[in-house]
Amino acid sequence: MDHRATLLSPTGDSRALVVDDHPLFCDALTLTLQSLAGFARIDTAGTLERALELVSDGDPPHLVILDLTLPDVTGLDGLLRLRRAVPRAALLIVSSMADNRMVSHVMKAGADGFVPKHAQRSVFRRAFEAVARGEPFLPDGYIDPQAPGSGSGAAEALDRLATLTAQQARILSLLCEGKLNKQIAYELAIAETTVKAHVTAIMRKLGVHSRTQAVLIAQEARFAQVLPREAGSP
């Protein structure tokens, strides 16, 4: 039986897992879950590795709530690995990166729903009830980036990427490889503060608020496949 069915009528062995590196937010989500359903056990984890340890210890959870930004995670890797580890669990993403493109990527990667991190408790309740019924949950105002007339997609991504300088393009390519500022500085023989300034400029030009979102735009446009040739140009 699908674990989602248990969410509507929690049993004596029903389990939930909250994965977030902020203890106070973990506590708040735990209280929210306790008010929504009588889970027998609610575990918390501050890293992906700890979460994977917990889900492999005994019975898997019926519900997983996951933040995308964890100390040992790059991009959507945490979501993909947890989805493989608990294929039958309901998996809700709770993140501050709630733009349409990110929500679209998250749902395609296997999430059952997406809740903006600072949403009201009533939104969490709606999300919980939706995934319990086996229905996807999307935030209010969500517009599919691939829908006709949405003004998004690969064409827009390419237009934004075209505004990057050659050095910014090199740095974005290294971001796509998961490298940190210190590693990029070493590879390009520039100061780490210079890398930070370039990353800020890249995010501004791409209209995003995080490195992860910048990488997603690059991947959407298959930027990394053409970058080695373009980045070497004047």
KABEL-V947581 format. One record per backbone hydrogen bond with DSSP energy under -1.0 kcal/mol. NH is the residue of the N-H (numbers start at 1). CO is the residue of the C=O. If there is no record, write none. Layout:
# KABEL-V947581
NH:CO
NH:CO
This chain:
# KABEL-V947581
5:2
6:3
7:4
14:11
16:41
17:63
18:43
19:65
20:45
26:22
27:23
28:24
29:25
30:26
31:27
32:28
33:29
34:30
35:31
36:32
37:33
39:37
40:14
41:14
43:16
45:18
51:47
52:48
53:49
54:50
55:51
56:52
58:56
62:15
63:15
64:90
65:17
66:92
67:19
73:70
77:74
80:76
81:77
82:78
83:79
84:80
85:81
86:82
89:86
90:62
92:64
93:113
94:66
95:115
98:96
103:99
104:100
105:101
106:102
107:103
108:104
109:105
110:107
111:106
112:91
113:91
114:137
115:93
117:95
119:116
123:120
124:120
125:121
126:122
127:123
128:124
129:125
130:126
131:127
132:128
133:129
134:131
135:130
137:112
142:139
147:144
150:147
157:153
158:154
159:155
160:156
161:157
162:158
163:160
164:161
169:165
170:166
171:167
172:168
173:169
174:170
175:171
176:172
178:175
179:174
184:180
185:181
186:182
187:183
188:184
190:185
195:191
196:192
197:193
198:194
199:195
200:196
201:197
202:198
203:199
204:200
205:201
206:202
208:203
214:210
215:211
216:212
217:213
218:214
219:215
220:216
221:217
222:219
223:218
226:223
227:223
230:226
231:227
233:230
